[in-house]
Amino acid sequence: MVSAFCPYPIIAGPTASGKTAVAVELSKRLDGEVVSADSMQIYDGISIGTARPSVEEMQGIPHHLLGFVPLSESYSVARYIEDADRIFLDVFSRGKTPVLCGGTGLYIQSFSENIQLFPHNPDESLRAELKQRAIIEGGGVLLEELRAVDAETAERLHKNDHNRIIRALEVYHTTGQTISEQARLSKAVPSPYDRCLFLLNYRDRNTLYERIDRRVDLMLENGLLDEVAQVYNTEPRATVLQAIGYKELLPHLRGEETLESVVDRLKLSTRHYAKRQLSWFNRMDGVRTIWVDNYTDVSAVVDEITKQFIVFCKEGRRDD
């Protein structure tokens, strides 16, 4: 069992922002253990393209939820919430502090806000019918149908946003609940844990982009192409092949493009992904931005995070 107030830090941020080093150093100071929140580092058999921490980088700090899912399996947000909750209960029960660390905003938000996910079995025939109607009748007609049952969701959508309109109608017709109703119910039960969310960012965006470029170059030096080829040849339907760092290299492996062109695309895709990560975390409540380039080294960054986390714990309050 956990106590009434269960504070823990989250180290979030874009790819290549230095999350692992910060989380490891913070864990040393808090007698903590790192719980990963990365949707690709969960897979076994790959480590280069996912930037999974090495044994040396872990520095003896226990890390959880890394490399435990076979490449042939799919993995859901619901399963992540269950797995993370199990780890949190165990870590807290041993008197230690879980340090949630990663860049997958959906995992971090869903777990930290205790989002309740509703089962939804896709109705392929209904979806096909709605898609055909969108083509023939236009999205505006479907949007008005949605407005009649879920005005709140319809208000947020444009008539050309066919996919979201269709999904909202499908959810309503297959579950009997609207998406807006499900959204409210999903947050009805607060998390038993109390997050303190730190976002690693850079005032000079070029510094982050340079770190991304260096990471891509290092991955290639460490054998990224061979890793992608192995996955492609053994598990061609693996989810990871749709992830950044893998999908960009496939045209080269198939002999369709030069290595230089796919590497340039990989670096650009990773920059765009970093922007999306920052946008996601900045929308979350209670985010505390740590401008990494304001500090001399990792130790100084962790000094600031530790100071803020101690105050958070003393105040005994939530950050949302």
DRENDO-1510 file (C-alpha; in Angstrom, 1 decimal, always signed):
<recs>
REC; n; res; u; v; w
REC; 1; MET; +0.0; +0.0; +0.0 .
REC; 2; VAL; +1.1; +3.6; -0.6 .
REC; 3; SER; +0.6; +6.5; +1.7 .
REC; 4; ALA; -2.0; +9.3; +1.2 .
REC; 5; PHE; +0.6; +11.6; -0.4 .
REC; 6; CYS; +2.9; +9.9; -2.8 .
REC; 7; PRO; +5.2; +12.4; -4.6 .
REC; 8; TYR; +7.3; +11.5; -7.5 .
REC; 9; PRO; +9.2; +13.5; -10.2 .
REC; 10; ILE; +8.7; +13.2; -13.9 .
REC; 11; ILE; +11.7; +13.9; -16.2 .
REC; 12; ALA; +10.1; +14.7; -19.5 .
REC; 13; GLY; +11.4; +16.3; -22.7 .
REC; 14; PRO; +12.1; +15.9; -26.4 .
REC; 15; THR; +14.5; +13.3; -27.8 .
REC; 16; ALA; +18.2; +14.1; -27.2 .
REC; 17; SER; +17.5; +16.5; -24.4 .
REC; 18; GLY; +19.5; +14.6; -21.8 .
REC; 19; LYS; +16.6; +12.9; -19.9 .
REC; 20; THR; +18.4; +9.7; -19.0 .
REC; 21; ALA; +21.5; +11.4; -17.4 .
REC; 22; VAL; +19.2; +13.7; -15.4 .
REC; 23; ALA; +17.0; +10.8; -14.2 .
REC; 24; VAL; +19.9; +8.7; -13.2 .
REC; 25; GLU; +21.6; +11.5; -11.2 .
REC; 26; LEU; +18.2; +12.4; -9.6 .
REC; 27; SER; +17.6; +8.8; -8.6 .
REC; 28; LYS; +21.0; +8.7; -6.9 .
REC; 29; ARG; +19.9; +11.7; -4.7 .
REC; 30; LEU; +16.4; +10.5; -4.0 .
REC; 31; ASP; +17.2; +6.8; -3.5 .
REC; 32; GLY; +15.1; +6.3; -6.6 .
REC; 33; GLU; +14.5; +3.9; -9.4 .
REC; 34; VAL; +13.8; +4.9; -13.0 .
REC; 35; VAL; +10.5; +4.0; -14.6 .
REC; 36; SER; +10.7; +4.4; -18.4 .
REC; 37; ALA; +7.9; +6.2; -20.3 .
REC; 38; ASP; +9.1; +5.5; -23.9 .
REC; 39; SER; +6.8; +3.7; -26.4 .
REC; 40; MET; +9.7; +2.2; -28.3 .
REC; 41; GLN; +12.2; +1.3; -25.6 .
REC; 42; ILE; +9.8; -1.3; -24.3 .
REC; 43; TYR; +10.7; -3.6; -27.2 .
REC; 44; ASP; +13.2; -6.4; -26.9 .
REC; 45; GLY; +16.0; -6.9; -29.4 .
REC; 46; ILE; +16.5; -3.3; -30.3 .
REC; 47; SER; +18.4; -0.6; -28.5 .
REC; 48; ILE; +20.3; +1.6; -30.9 .
REC; 49; GLY; +17.5; +3.3; -32.7 .
REC; 50; THR; +15.4; +3.7; -29.6 .
REC; 51; ALA; +18.4; +5.1; -27.6 .
REC; 52; ARG; +17.7; +2.7; -24.8 .
REC; 53; PRO; +20.1; +3.4; -21.9 .
REC; 54; SER; +23.1; +1.2; -21.7 .
REC; 55; VAL; +24.3; -0.5; -18.6 .
REC; 56; GLU; +27.0; +2.1; -18.3 .
REC; 57; GLU; +24.5; +4.9; -18.6 .
REC; 58; MET; +22.3; +3.4; -15.9 .
REC; 59; GLN; +25.2; +3.6; -13.4 .
REC; 60; GLY; +23.7; +0.9; -11.2 .
REC; 61; ILE; +20.3; +2.5; -10.9 .
REC; 62; PRO; +17.4; +0.1; -11.4 .
REC; 63; HIS; +15.4; +0.8; -14.6 .
REC; 64; HIS; +12.0; -0.6; -15.3 .
REC; 65; LEU; +9.8; -1.2; -18.4 .
REC; 66; LEU; +12.8; -1.5; -20.8 .
REC; 67; GLY; +13.1; -4.2; -23.5 .
REC; 68; PHE; +10.4; -6.5; -22.1 .
REC; 69; VAL; +8.0; -6.7; -25.1 .
REC; 70; PRO; +8.8; -9.0; -28.1 .
REC; 71; LEU; +9.0; -7.2; -31.4 .
REC; 72; SER; +6.2; -9.4; -32.7 .
REC; 73; GLU; +3.7; -8.1; -30.1 .
REC; 74; SER; +1.6; -4.9; -30.0 .
REC; 75; TYR; +1.5; -2.8; -26.9 .
REC; 76; SER; -1.2; -0.5; -25.7 .
REC; 77; VAL; -1.5; +2.6; -23.5 .
REC; 78; ALA; -3.9; +0.6; -21.3 .
REC; 79; ARG; -1.2; -2.0; -20.7 .
REC; 80; TYR; +1.4; +0.6; -20.0 .
REC; 81; ILE; -0.8; +2.2; -17.3 .
REC; 82; GLU; -1.2; -1.2; -15.7 .
REC; 83; ASP; +2.5; -2.1; -15.9 .
REC; 84; ALA; +3.6; +1.3; -14.6 .
REC; 85; ASP; +1.2; +1.2; -11.7 .
REC; 86; ARG; +2.5; -2.2; -10.7 .
REC; 87; ILE; +6.1; -0.9; -10.7 .
REC; 88; PHE; +5.1; +2.3; -8.8 .
REC; 89; LEU; +3.4; +0.2; -6.1 .
REC; 90; ASP; +6.5; -2.0; -5.7 .
REC; 91; VAL; +9.0; +0.9; -5.6 .
REC; 92; PHE; +6.9; +2.9; -3.1 .
REC; 93; SER; +6.4; -0.2; -0.9 .
REC; 94; ARG; +10.2; -0.5; -0.6 .
REC; 95; GLY; +10.5; +3.0; +0.6 .
REC; 96; LYS; +12.1; +4.3; -2.7 .
REC; 97; THR; +11.1; +7.0; -5.1 .
REC; 98; PRO; +10.0; +6.2; -8.7 .
REC; 99; VAL; +11.4; +8.6; -11.2 .
REC; 100; LEU; +9.2; +8.5; -14.3 .
REC; 101; CYS; +11.4; +9.4; -17.3 .
REC; 102; GLY; +10.6; +9.5; -21.0 .
REC; 103; GLY; +9.4; +11.4; -24.1 .
REC; 104; THR; +6.2; +9.6; -24.9 .
REC; 105; GLY; +3.6; +12.2; -23.8 .
REC; 106; LEU; +0.6; +9.9; -24.2 .
REC; 107; TYR; +2.2; +7.4; -21.7 .
REC; 108; ILE; +3.2; +10.1; -19.2 .
REC; 109; GLN; -0.1; +12.0; -19.3 .
REC; 110; SER; -2.3; +8.8; -19.3 .
REC; 111; PHE; -0.5; +7.3; -16.3 .
REC; 112; SER; +0.1; +10.5; -14.2 .
REC; 113; GLU; -3.5; +11.6; -14.7 .
REC; 114; ASN; -4.9; +8.1; -14.1 .
REC; 115; ILE; -6.8; +8.2; -17.4 .
REC; 116; GLN; -9.5; +5.5; -17.5 .
REC; 117; LEU; -9.6; +4.0; -21.0 .
REC; 118; PHE; -12.9; +2.7; -22.4 .
REC; 119; PRO; -13.0; -0.5; -24.5 .
REC; 120; HIS; -13.9; +0.2; -28.1 .
REC; 121; ASN; -14.2; -2.6; -30.7 .
REC; 122; PRO; -13.9; -1.0; -34.1 .
REC; 123; ASP; -16.8; -1.6; -36.4 .
REC; 124; GLU; -15.1; -1.9; -39.8 .
REC; 125; SER; -18.4; -2.0; -41.8 .
REC; 126; LEU; -19.7; +1.2; -40.1 .
REC; 127; ARG; -16.4; +2.9; -40.6 .
REC; 128; ALA; -16.4; +2.0; -44.3 .
REC; 129; GLU; -19.9; +3.3; -44.7 .
REC; 130; LEU; -19.1; +6.6; -42.9 .
REC; 131; LYS; -16.0; +7.0; -45.1 .
REC; 132; GLN; -18.0; +6.5; -48.2 .
REC; 133; ARG; -20.7; +8.9; -47.1 .
REC; 134; ALA; -18.0; +11.5; -46.3 .
REC; 135; ILE; -16.8; +11.2; -49.9 .
REC; 136; ILE; -20.2; +11.4; -51.5 .
REC; 137; GLU; -22.1; +13.7; -49.1 .
REC; 138; GLY; -19.2; +15.7; -47.6 .
REC; 139; GLY; -17.9; +16.0; -44.1 .
REC; 140; GLY; -20.3; +18.8; -43.3 .
REC; 141; VAL; -23.3; +16.3; -43.4 .
REC; 142; LEU; -21.5; +14.0; -41.0 .
REC; 143; LEU; -20.5; +16.8; -38.7 .
REC; 144; GLU; -24.1; +17.9; -38.3 .
REC; 145; GLU; -25.0; +14.3; -37.5 .
REC; 146; LEU; -22.3; +14.4; -34.8 .
REC; 147; ARG; -23.5; +17.7; -33.5 .
REC; 148; ALA; -27.0; +16.2; -32.9 .
REC; 149; VAL; -25.5; +13.6; -30.5 .
REC; 150; ASP; -22.2; +15.2; -29.3 .
REC; 151; ALA; -22.3; +19.0; -29.8 .
REC; 152; GLU; -19.2; +19.4; -27.6 .
REC; 153; THR; -17.0; +17.3; -29.8 .
REC; 154; ALA; -18.5; +18.7; -33.0 .
REC; 155; GLU; -17.7; +22.2; -31.9 .
REC; 156; ARG; -14.0; +21.4; -31.9 .
REC; 157; LEU; -13.9; +19.8; -35.3 .
REC; 158; HIS; -13.9; +21.2; -38.9 .
REC; 159; LYS; -16.0; +19.7; -41.6 .
REC; 160; ASN; -12.9; +18.6; -43.4 .
REC; 161; ASP; -11.6; +16.6; -40.5 .
REC; 162; HIS; -13.2; +13.5; -41.7 .
REC; 163; ASN; -11.1; +11.0; -39.7 .
REC; 164; ARG; -12.0; +12.5; -36.3 .
REC; 165; ILE; -15.7; +13.0; -37.3 .
REC; 166; ILE; -15.9; +9.4; -38.3 .
REC; 167; ARG; -14.2; +8.2; -35.2 .
REC; 168; ALA; -16.5; +10.2; -33.0 .
REC; 169; LEU; -19.6; +8.8; -34.7 .
REC; 170; GLU; -18.2; +5.3; -34.6 .
REC; 171; VAL; -17.5; +5.5; -30.9 .
REC; 172; TYR; -21.0; +6.8; -30.2 .
REC; 173; HIS; -22.8; +4.2; -32.3 .
REC; 174; THR; -20.7; +1.3; -30.9 .
REC; 175; THR; -20.5; +2.2; -27.2 .
REC; 176; GLY; -23.5; +4.4; -26.6 .
REC; 177; GLN; -21.3; +7.1; -25.1 .
REC; 178; THR; -19.9; +10.2; -26.8 .
REC; 179; ILE; -16.2; +10.9; -26.9 .
REC; 180; SER; -16.8; +14.0; -24.7 .
REC; 181; GLU; -18.6; +11.9; -22.1 .
REC; 182; GLN; -15.8; +9.4; -22.1 .
REC; 183; ALA; -13.2; +12.2; -21.7 .
REC; 184; ARG; -15.0; +13.5; -18.6 .
REC; 185; LEU; -15.4; +10.0; -17.1 .
REC; 186; SER; -11.8; +9.1; -17.9 .
REC; 187; LYS; -10.5; +11.7; -15.4 .
REC; 188; ALA; -13.2; +11.1; -12.7 .
REC; 189; VAL; -10.8; +9.2; -10.4 .
REC; 190; PRO; -7.6; +11.1; -9.5 .
REC; 191; SER; -4.2; +9.4; -9.5 .
REC; 192; PRO; -3.1; +7.8; -6.2 .
REC; 193; TYR; +0.3; +9.3; -6.9 .
REC; 194; ASP; +1.4; +13.0; -6.9 .
REC; 195; ARG; +3.4; +14.1; -9.9 .
REC; 196; CYS; +6.0; +16.9; -10.1 .
REC; 197; LEU; +6.5; +17.3; -13.8 .
REC; 198; PHE; +9.8; +18.7; -15.0 .
REC; 199; LEU; +10.3; +19.5; -18.7 .
REC; 200; LEU; +13.8; +19.7; -20.1 .
REC; 201; ASN; +14.1; +22.3; -22.8 .
REC; 202; TYR; +16.6; +24.6; -24.4 .
REC; 203; ARG; +16.3; +28.3; -24.9 .
REC; 204; ASP; +18.5; +28.0; -27.9 .
REC; 205; ARG; +16.6; +25.6; -30.1 .
REC; 206; ASN; +19.7; +25.2; -32.3 .
REC; 207; THR; +21.5; +23.6; -29.4 .
REC; 208; LEU; +18.8; +20.9; -29.2 .
REC; 209; TYR; +18.9; +20.4; -33.0 .
REC; 210; GLU; +22.7; +20.0; -32.8 .
REC; 211; ARG; +22.3; +17.4; -30.1 .
REC; 212; ILE; +19.8; +15.5; -32.3 .
REC; 213; ASP; +22.1; +15.5; -35.2 .
REC; 214; ARG; +25.0; +14.2; -33.1 .
REC; 215; ARG; +22.8; +11.5; -31.7 .
REC; 216; VAL; +21.8; +10.3; -35.2 .
REC; 217; ASP; +25.4; +10.3; -36.3 .
REC; 218; LEU; +26.4; +8.3; -33.2 .
REC; 219; MET; +23.5; +5.8; -33.7 .
REC; 220; LEU; +24.8; +5.2; -37.3 .
REC; 221; GLU; +28.3; +4.7; -36.0 .
REC; 222; ASN; +27.0; +2.2; -33.5 .
REC; 223; GLY; +25.2; +0.0; -36.1 .
REC; 224; LEU; +21.8; +1.5; -36.6 .
REC; 225; LEU; +21.6; +0.3; -40.2 .
REC; 226; ASP; +22.3; -3.3; -39.2 .
REC; 227; GLU; +19.7; -3.1; -36.4 .
REC; 228; VAL; +17.0; -1.8; -38.8 .
REC; 229; ALA; +17.9; -4.5; -41.4 .
REC; 230; GLN; +17.7; -7.2; -38.8 .
REC; 231; VAL; +14.2; -6.1; -37.7 .
REC; 232; TYR; +13.1; -5.7; -41.3 .
REC; 233; ASN; +14.3; -9.2; -42.3 .
REC; 234; THR; +12.9; -11.0; -39.2 .
REC; 235; GLU; +9.8; -9.0; -38.1 .
REC; 236; PRO; +8.8; -7.0; -41.2 .
REC; 237; ARG; +5.4; -6.1; -39.5 .
REC; 238; ALA; +7.0; -4.9; -36.3 .
REC; 239; THR; +5.5; -1.7; -34.9 .
REC; 240; VAL; +9.0; -0.3; -34.4 .
REC; 241; LEU; +9.5; -0.1; -38.2 .
REC; 242; GLN; +7.0; +2.7; -38.3 .
REC; 243; ALA; +9.0; +4.7; -35.6 .
REC; 244; ILE; +11.4; +7.5; -36.3 .
REC; 245; GLY; +14.8; +6.2; -36.7 .
REC; 246; TYR; +13.6; +3.0; -38.5 .
REC; 247; LYS; +11.1; +4.0; -41.2 .
REC; 248; GLU; +13.4; +6.7; -42.6 .
REC; 249; LEU; +16.2; +4.1; -43.3 .
REC; 250; LEU; +14.1; +1.5; -45.1 .
REC; 251; PRO; +14.2; +3.1; -48.5 .
REC; 252; HIS; +18.0; +2.9; -48.4 .
REC; 253; LEU; +17.9; -0.7; -47.3 .
REC; 254; ARG; +15.7; -1.5; -50.2 .
REC; 255; GLY; +18.1; +0.2; -52.6 .
REC; 256; GLU; +15.7; +3.1; -53.4 .
REC; 257; GLU; +17.7; +6.0; -51.9 .
REC; 258; THR; +21.2; +7.0; -50.9 .
REC; 259; LEU; +22.3; +6.8; -47.3 .
REC; 260; GLU; +22.9; +10.5; -47.3 .
REC; 261; SER; +19.4; +11.4; -48.3 .
REC; 262; VAL; +17.7; +9.1; -45.8 .
REC; 263; VAL; +20.0; +10.3; -43.0 .
REC; 264; ASP; +19.1; +13.9; -43.8 .
REC; 265; ARG; +15.4; +13.0; -43.7 .
REC; 266; LEU; +15.9; +11.2; -40.4 .
REC; 267; LYS; +17.5; +14.2; -38.7 .
REC; 268; LEU; +14.7; +16.4; -40.0 .
REC; 269; SER; +12.0; +14.0; -38.9 .
REC; 270; THR; +13.6; +13.8; -35.4 .
REC; 271; ARG; +13.6; +17.6; -35.2 .
REC; 272; HIS; +9.9; +17.7; -36.1 .
REC; 273; TYR; +9.2; +15.0; -33.5 .
REC; 274; ALA; +11.0; +17.0; -30.8 .
REC; 275; LYS; +8.7; +20.0; -31.6 .
REC; 276; ARG; +5.7; +17.8; -31.2 .
REC; 277; GLN; +6.9; +16.4; -27.9 .
REC; 278; LEU; +7.5; +19.9; -26.5 .
REC; 279; SER; +4.0; +21.0; -27.6 .
REC; 280; TRP; +2.5; +18.0; -25.9 .
REC; 281; PHE; +4.2; +18.5; -22.6 .
REC; 282; ASN; +3.6; +22.3; -22.6 .
REC; 283; ARG; -0.1; +21.6; -22.8 .
REC; 284; MET; +0.0; +19.6; -19.6 .
REC; 285; ASP; -0.9; +21.1; -16.2 .
REC; 286; GLY; +1.7; +22.1; -13.7 .
REC; 287; VAL; +4.7; +21.7; -16.0 .
REC; 288; ARG; +8.0; +23.1; -14.6 .
REC; 289; THR; +10.3; +24.0; -17.4 .
REC; 290; ILE; +14.0; +23.5; -16.8 .
REC; 291; TRP; +16.1; +25.4; -19.4 .
REC; 292; VAL; +19.1; +23.1; -19.6 .
REC; 293; ASP; +21.3; +25.5; -21.4 .
REC; 294; ASN; +21.1; +27.8; -18.4 .
REC; 295; TYR; +23.2; +25.3; -16.4 .
REC; 296; THR; +26.8; +24.3; -16.6 .
REC; 297; ASP; +26.3; +20.5; -16.4 .
REC; 298; VAL; +23.9; +17.7; -15.5 .
REC; 299; SER; +24.7; +18.0; -11.8 .
REC; 300; ALA; +23.6; +21.7; -11.8 .
REC; 301; VAL; +20.4; +20.8; -13.6 .
REC; 302; VAL; +19.7; +18.1; -11.0 .
REC; 303; ASP; +20.5; +20.5; -8.1 .
REC; 304; GLU; +17.6; +22.7; -9.3 .
REC; 305; ILE; +15.2; +19.8; -9.9 .
REC; 306; THR; +16.0; +18.4; -6.5 .
REC; 307; LYS; +15.5; +21.7; -4.8 .
REC; 308; GLN; +12.1; +22.2; -6.4 .
REC; 309; PHE; +11.0; +18.6; -5.7 .
REC; 310; ILE; +11.9; +18.9; -2.0 .
REC; 311; VAL; +9.8; +22.0; -1.7 .
REC; 312; PHE; +7.0; +20.2; -3.6 .
REC; 313; CYS; +7.2; +17.3; -1.1 .
REC; 314; LYS; +7.2; +19.6; +1.9 .
REC; 315; GLU; +4.2; +21.5; +0.7 .
REC; 316; GLY; +2.4; +18.2; +0.2 .
REC; 317; ARG; +0.4; +19.4; -2.9 .
REC; 318; ARG; -0.4; +18.3; -6.4 .
REC; 319; ASP; +0.9; +20.1; -9.4 .
REC; 320; ASP; -2.3; +19.9; -11.5 .
</recs>
